[in-house]
Structure formats: structure tokens, C-alpha cells
Amino acid sequence: RPSGKRMIYRYEIESGLLESVCDWWENEPDNWMIKDGMVYYYSRERHTFCEYDLGTETLKEYPSQSSMKGAAYYDRDYIYLVTWEREDMELKSKSFSVYDRATYRFLTEMPLLGDSEFLYTSETTLFFTSLPSCKVTHYLPKSSIGSGDLELLPLPDPYSYR
């Protein structure tokens, strides 16, 4: 690992092979998706969605609605962008935005409470956790995207049933 750089690796589950994909600058994202020879990610420094072609080593950038640092999560239809703003190491604000995966068009946004964090997505639902417990505490149906009314819904605590 050269100074100032890190590597992106791909692990093939079925064969157990670990493959080096490319060198990566250290100040670039912690979250990315690799598909069909492209690395997709959100640049925290430039506030843009990026497509890096591994074959040609070219980069295309698409602006986001945000001017804050963030991390992008990708699925088949959407990009979920969690952005935050800090002041003197204290979290000032955090939001959750949704973009169209094919066009990078902004669709909707909602504020996140300081302890809420996006966790993962299924085919129909987005799941959120409350830190520091890391338990899944809330969900958001994907069907509510585009409705203009995003609101995290509480999941019942399975440990409350006796």
C-alpha cells in the first residue's frame, strides 16, 4: 500500500479468489459499488456522484443537491445519500436523500436525528439503526419514495415480547 493510497479489492465468494481492482486515493470514499467495470461513489470533498471507468481510467462526475460531506449507498433503482455537517467536532445536522440511480436526479430528502443511521436496503424496504445500539429500529418503505412524505416508521422491539 503506497503512502497516500489504498487499494480496492474484489472478493469472489464462490471461488474464494481475492483480486486487486485498482489503486485508490486515500481521501476518496469509504463506500462504493463496482458493477460492469465501473466504480460508483460519492466524492465527499467535491459533493459529486462519480463514475470511474476501470478500463479507460476516466472519471465522470454528476453534481448532488448537497454541499455537505456524505456517503452514498447504491441499489438497483436508487442512490441513498447520507450527508452531515459538523461544527467543532459536534454533529450539526444530518440528512438522508434519494436520487434516481439512472439519471442522478434528486428525488427527495428528509432530516435524520443525530442517532439515526441508514443501515441497509431490501427489495422493498430501507432499514435504519439508532446509534450506539446498532439495533434495527426504524424502516422506510421504498414505495414512499416520491410520495413527498418520507417518515421513518418504528419497528417493534422483538425483545419487548415475553
Secondary structure, DSSP 8 states (H G I E B T S, - for coil): --TTEEEEEEE-TTT--EEEEEEEETTS-S-EEEETTEEEEEETTTTEEEEEETTTTEEEEEE-S--SEEEEEE-SSEEEEEEEEEETTEEEEEEEEEEETTT--EEEEEE--TTEEEEEE-SSEEEEEETTTTEEEEEEEGGGTTTT----EE---GGG--
